[in-house]
Amino acid sequence: MTDIIFLLLLFLLITTSYSPKTLPIDLPLSTHERTEPVQVNVTVTAQPAYYVEGKRVAFNQLQNVLEDVLAKTSSKVVLLHMDKGLSIAHMVKVADIANQLGAAVSIATEFGKKR
């Protein structure tokens, strides 16, 4: 029993004192706390329901909302998160809207092994 406690204690001491190797630099201060996102996220669920940056949007309002979000950011990339059960037609509709607004479209995927 004391061997187990000793090993646990030893493990905790080693893991808590571990610090990842980083370069010793002092970053400059900034007056802005948030950084601008790299892309605009558009999600299409299985229903299908459309979301822009986590906010639900009716499809007929998608172009207007996406245009407003793209205007507020320097990012011109739309990252499309789609349910894998949806038809390709939904992806094409959203990609067409993004392309009309001058944005590039990337499709979010999940990494996994082939079956």
Backbone as CSV, one residue per row, in Angstrom:
resi,resn,N_x,N_y,N_z,CA_x,CA_y,CA_z,C_x,C_y,C_z
1,MET,0.820,-1.192,0.000,0.000,0.000,0.000,0.869,1.264,0.000
2,THR,1.909,1.254,0.802,2.785,2.428,0.837,3.540,2.597,-0.473
3,ASP,3.787,1.475,-1.168,4.444,1.573,-2.474,3.574,2.330,-3.465
4,ILE,2.278,2.064,-3.438,1.345,2.732,-4.353,1.275,4.217,-4.042
5,ILE,1.195,4.547,-2.767,1.138,5.958,-2.373,2.433,6.662,-2.765
6,PHE,3.553,5.999,-2.555,4.841,6.580,-2.935,4.906,6.816,-4.442
7,LEU,4.460,5.853,-5.239,4.476,6.013,-6.694,3.541,7.131,-7.147
8,LEU,2.364,7.220,-6.541,1.447,8.315,-6.879,2.052,9.666,-6.525
9,LEU,2.653,9.743,-5.360,3.293,10.985,-4.944,4.430,11.359,-5.885
10,LEU,5.227,10.383,-6.249,6.323,10.618,-7.183,5.799,11.075,-8.544
11,PHE,4.757,10.435,-9.024,4.151,10.818,-10.302,3.637,12.253,-10.258
12,LEU,2.929,12.606,-9.181,2.401,13.965,-9.059,3.517,15.002,-8.982
13,LEU,4.576,14.696,-8.271,5.695,15.637,-8.182,6.361,15.856,-9.535
14,ILE,6.507,14.807,-10.290,7.154,14.927,-11.600,6.267,15.675,-12.582
15,THR,4.991,15.346,-12.610,4.106,15.967,-13.604,3.781,17.411,-13.273
16,THR,3.689,17.773,-12.000,3.373,19.162,-11.673,4.568,20.080,-11.857
17,SER,5.759,19.553,-11.754,6.930,20.408,-11.935,7.349,20.510,-13.400
18,TYR,6.710,19.750,-14.253,7.050,19.786,-15.675,6.558,21.084,-16.291
19,SER,7.431,21.772,-16.982,7.025,22.967,-17.716,7.448,22.789,-19.167
20,PRO,6.552,23.066,-20.091,6.904,22.885,-21.501,8.026,23.837,-21.909
21,LYS,8.840,23.388,-22.844,9.953,24.214,-23.311,9.410,25.310,-24.218
22,THR,9.651,26.527,-23.829,9.243,27.678,-24.625,10.422,28.632,-24.726
23,LEU,10.345,29.474,-25.702,11.392,30.482,-25.854,11.177,31.580,-24.822
24,PRO,12.241,32.063,-24.205,12.104,33.093,-23.178,11.940,34.481,-23.806
25,ILE,10.709,34.863,-24.087,10.463,36.184,-24.667,9.425,36.911,-23.836
26,ASP,9.501,38.226,-23.856,8.495,39.067,-23.233,7.663,39.680,-24.347
27,LEU,6.391,39.320,-24.381,5.516,39.835,-25.427,5.151,41.286,-25.145
28,PRO,4.969,42.091,-26.187,4.567,43.482,-25.977,3.127,43.559,-25.485
29,LEU,2.816,44.646,-24.811,1.463,44.855,-24.314,0.569,45.368,-25.430
30,SER,-0.715,45.091,-25.290,-1.684,45.540,-26.274,-2.865,46.174,-25.560
31,THR,-3.486,47.137,-26.208,-4.679,47.740,-25.633,-5.935,46.978,-26.031
32,HIS,-5.821,46.070,-26.998,-6.950,45.259,-27.442,-6.817,43.859,-26.863
33,GLU,-7.890,43.404,-26.232,-7.826,42.088,-25.610,-8.147,40.977,-26.593
34,ARG,-9.110,41.187,-27.467,-9.518,40.147,-28.408,-8.721,40.229,-29.693
35,THR,-8.490,39.078,-30.255,-7.892,39.033,-31.576,-8.987,38.732,-32.580
36,GLU,-8.775,39.167,-33.779,-9.760,38.972,-34.831,-9.742,37.526,-35.304
37,PRO,-10.919,36.940,-35.505,-10.932,35.548,-35.964,-10.327,35.408,-37.355
38,VAL,-9.769,34.242,-37.617,-9.123,33.980,-38.890,-10.159,33.743,-39.979
39,GLN,-11.321,33.218,-39.613,-12.361,32.937,-40.595,-13.730,33.198,-39.973
40,VAL,-14.741,33.222,-40.829,-16.126,33.342,-40.383,-16.724,31.939,-40.421
41,ASN,-17.285,31.499,-39.300,-17.828,30.151,-39.205,-19.303,30.126,-39.570
42,VAL,-19.657,29.253,-40.513,-21.052,29.022,-40.890,-21.328,27.541,-40.652
43,THR,-22.385,27.263,-39.900,-22.740,25.886,-39.566,-24.108,25.567,-40.138
44,VAL,-24.220,24.376,-40.743,-25.503,23.891,-41.254,-25.767,22.556,-40.564
45,THR,-26.850,22.507,-39.778,-27.181,21.290,-39.038,-28.022,20.354,-39.896
46,ALA,-28.356,19.199,-39.355,-29.068,18.158,-40.101,-30.500,18.548,-40.454
47,GLN,-31.108,19.528,-39.801,-32.516,19.862,-40.012,-32.862,20.389,-41.409
48,PRO,-32.281,21.196,-42.133,-31.092,22.019,-41.903,-31.442,23.341,-41.220
49,ALA,-30.588,23.759,-40.316,-30.663,25.070,-39.684,-29.314,25.738,-39.920
50,TYR,-29.338,27.032,-40.171,-28.127,27.773,-40.529,-27.699,28.665,-39.364
51,TYR,-26.399,28.672,-39.089,-25.826,29.482,-38.022,-24.605,30.221,-38.560
52,VAL,-24.505,31.507,-38.219,-23.322,32.296,-38.557,-22.704,32.726,-37.236
53,GLU,-21.474,32.289,-37.007,-20.763,32.559,-35.750,-21.611,32.184,-34.533
54,GLY,-22.315,31.052,-34.622,-23.087,30.530,-33.500,-24.481,31.095,-33.341
55,LYS,-24.870,32.051,-34.180,-26.203,32.654,-34.081,-27.079,32.124,-35.204
56,ARG,-28.274,31.624,-34.844,-29.169,31.043,-35.838,-29.672,32.119,-36.796
57,VAL,-29.707,31.746,-38.077,-30.099,32.671,-39.133,-31.031,31.932,-40.088
58,ALA,-32.107,32.585,-40.496,-32.970,31.999,-41.524,-32.212,32.012,-42.850
59,PHE,-32.467,31.014,-43.698,-31.707,30.925,-44.947,-31.881,32.178,-45.799
60,ASN,-33.093,32.748,-45.819,-33.310,33.936,-46.648,-32.573,35.166,-46.104
61,GLN,-32.083,35.112,-44.868,-31.298,36.208,-44.294,-29.796,35.912,-44.267
62,LEU,-29.420,34.717,-44.718,-28.023,34.285,-44.636,-27.080,35.227,-45.379
63,GLN,-27.454,35.645,-46.568,-26.573,36.518,-47.348,-26.362,37.855,-46.649
64,ASN,-27.437,38.452,-46.124,-27.309,39.748,-45.450,-26.456,39.651,-44.188
65,VAL,-26.698,38.612,-43.390,-25.939,38.445,-42.149,-24.472,38.165,-42.453
66,LEU,-24.229,37.292,-43.415,-22.853,36.966,-43.787,-22.131,38.195,-44.335
67,GLU,-22.834,38.995,-45.106,-22.242,40.227,-45.641,-21.850,41.175,-44.508
68,ASP,-22.729,41.316,-43.495,-22.425,42.182,-42.354,-21.216,41.682,-41.569
69,VAL,-21.161,40.382,-41.329,-20.047,39.814,-40.564,-18.738,39.953,-41.337
70,LEU,-18.767,39.691,-42.634,-17.555,39.819,-43.448,-17.087,41.271,-43.534
71,ALA,-18.031,42.220,-43.502,-17.662,43.635,-43.563,-16.968,44.090,-42.278
72,LYS,-17.292,43.446,-41.153,-16.719,43.841,-39.866,-15.350,43.224,-39.606
73,THR,-14.917,42.329,-40.457,-13.640,41.652,-40.257,-12.818,41.706,-41.536
74,SER,-11.518,41.637,-41.378,-10.662,41.629,-42.566,-10.594,40.236,-43.182
75,SER,-11.147,39.250,-42.483,-11.138,37.872,-42.977,-12.109,37.715,-44.135
76,LYS,-11.649,37.119,-45.178,-12.514,36.839,-46.327,-12.571,35.337,-46.567
77,VAL,-12.580,34.580,-45.466,-12.668,33.123,-45.543,-13.877,32.673,-44.738
78,VAL,-14.716,31.850,-45.361,-15.864,31.261,-44.686,-15.543,29.792,-44.452
79,LEU,-15.569,29.385,-43.189,-15.350,27.984,-42.840,-16.714,27.340,-42.643
80,LEU,-17.038,26.397,-43.510,-18.362,25.779,-43.539,-18.344,24.468,-42.766
81,HIS,-19.149,24.416,-41.704,-19.322,23.205,-40.897,-20.679,22.622,-41.279
82,MET,-20.674,21.443,-41.905,-21.932,20.833,-42.356,-22.101,19.456,-41.757
83,ASP,-23.342,19.115,-41.447,-23.646,17.753,-41.029,-23.399,16.830,-42.213
84,LYS,-22.742,15.698,-41.964,-22.361,14.823,-43.070,-23.554,14.154,-43.740
85,GLY,-24.727,14.191,-43.129,-25.909,13.588,-43.727,-26.627,14.490,-44.716
86,LEU,-26.224,15.748,-44.804,-26.888,16.686,-45.714,-26.455,16.455,-47.155
87,SER,-27.345,16.837,-48.062,-26.994,16.727,-49.478,-26.014,17.838,-49.845
88,ILE,-25.323,17.628,-50.923,-24.329,18.590,-51.397,-24.987,19.916,-51.799
89,ALA,-26.279,19.887,-52.072,-26.992,21.095,-52.493,-26.918,22.188,-51.430
90,HIS,-26.977,21.814,-50.157,-26.897,22.814,-49.083,-25.518,23.470,-49.064
91,MET,-24.481,22.678,-49.275,-23.130,23.224,-49.308,-22.974,24.181,-50.484
92,VAL,-23.513,23.799,-51.631,-23.393,24.633,-52.830,-24.110,25.959,-52.626
93,LYS,-25.282,25.935,-51.986,-26.029,27.178,-51.744,-25.217,28.148,-50.887
94,VAL,-24.653,27.641,-49.796,-23.877,28.507,-48.901,-22.589,28.964,-49.583
95,ALA,-21.930,28.074,-50.310,-20.696,28.434,-51.011,-20.964,29.498,-52.068
96,ASP,-22.083,29.398,-52.773,-22.434,30.417,-53.767,-22.624,31.781,-53.117
97,ILE,-23.305,31.807,-51.980,-23.517,33.078,-51.278,-22.172,33.674,-50.861
98,ALA,-21.302,32.853,-50.292,-19.990,33.345,-49.856,-19.165,33.835,-51.038
99,ASN,-19.201,33.111,-52.143,-18.447,33.528,-53.333,-18.975,34.834,-53.901
100,GLN,-20.289,35.030,-53.879,-20.867,36.294,-54.344,-20.381,37.463,-53.497
101,LEU,-20.090,37.188,-52.227,-19.612,38.235,-51.326,-18.094,38.382,-51.361
102,GLY,-17.442,37.618,-52.234,-15.993,37.729,-52.396,-15.184,36.949,-51.377
103,ALA,-15.805,35.990,-50.722,-15.101,35.198,-49.710,-14.742,33.827,-50.258
104,ALA,-13.635,33.319,-49.806,-13.246,31.943,-50.131,-13.963,31.009,-49.159
105,VAL,-14.202,29.785,-49.583,-14.923,28.820,-48.750,-14.020,27.634,-48.455
106,SER,-13.945,27.280,-47.188,-13.261,26.060,-46.761,-14.285,25.187,-46.058
107,ILE,-14.122,23.880,-46.193,-15.064,22.954,-45.576,-14.381,22.293,-44.390
108,ALA,-15.015,22.388,-43.228,-14.469,21.775,-42.020,-14.673,20.268,-42.089
109,THR,-13.630,19.534,-41.770,-13.711,18.076,-41.746,-13.178,17.577,-40.415
110,GLU,-13.458,16.326,-40.138,-12.958,15.698,-38.929,-11.924,14.664,-39.336
111,PHE,-10.765,14.709,-38.717,-9.698,13.786,-39.068,-10.039,12.396,-38.561
112,GLY,-9.852,11.431,-39.416,-10.094,10.052,-39.014,-9.485,9.106,-40.023
113,LYS,-9.361,7.859,-39.622,-8.796,6.856,-40.516,-9.850,6.376,-41.497
114,LYS,-9.385,5.947,-42.669,-10.285,5.370,-43.657,-10.804,4.044,-43.148
115,ARG,-11.998,3.721,-43.556,-12.570,2.427,-43.160,-12.174,1.352,-44.098
